[in-house]
Amino acid sequence: MALKKSELYSSLWSSCDELRGVETRERKIKEAMYEILNDVDEVNRIFIIIKAQKEY
């Protein structure tokens, strides 16, 4: 079953607060996103949005 982008966002928000600015952890988040999205450009585009959020 394909995961909806909104479900991906929700899942990522719940674990991102402690990861801000930690390069290794940010890379792990991007890797997890890539496993779902299979598109590097989309991962980078979405990650910029995620990182800009206060809750990140």
Backbone hydrogen bonds, N-H to C=O, Kabsch-Sander energy under -0.5 kcal/mol:
donor,donor_aa,acceptor,acceptor_aa,energy
8,L,4,K,-2.1
9,Y,5,K,-2.8
10,S,6,S,-2.2
11,S,7,E,-2.4
12,L,8,L,-2.4
13,W,9,Y,-2.7
14,S,10,S,-1.4
15,S,12,L,-1.3
16,C,12,L,-0.8
16,C,13,W,-0.8
17,D,13,W,-0.6
19,L,16,C,-2.3
20,R,17,D,-0.9
22,V,19,L,-2.1
23,E,21,G,-0.9
26,E,22,V,-2.8
27,R,23,E,-2.4
28,K,24,T,-1.7
29,I,25,R,-2.1
30,K,26,E,-2.4
31,E,27,R,-2.5
32,A,28,K,-2.3
33,M,29,I,-2.5
34,Y,30,K,-2.5
35,E,31,E,-2.0
36,I,32,A,-1.0
36,I,33,M,-0.5
37,L,33,M,-3.1
38,N,34,Y,-2.9
43,V,39,D,-2.4
44,N,40,V,-2.6
45,R,41,D,-2.3
46,I,42,E,-2.7
47,F,43,V,-2.8
48,I,44,N,-1.8
49,I,45,R,-1.2
50,I,46,I,-2.6
51,K,47,F,-3.0
52,A,48,I,-1.4
53,Q,49,I,-0.6
53,Q,50,I,-1.3
56,Y,53,Q,-1.3
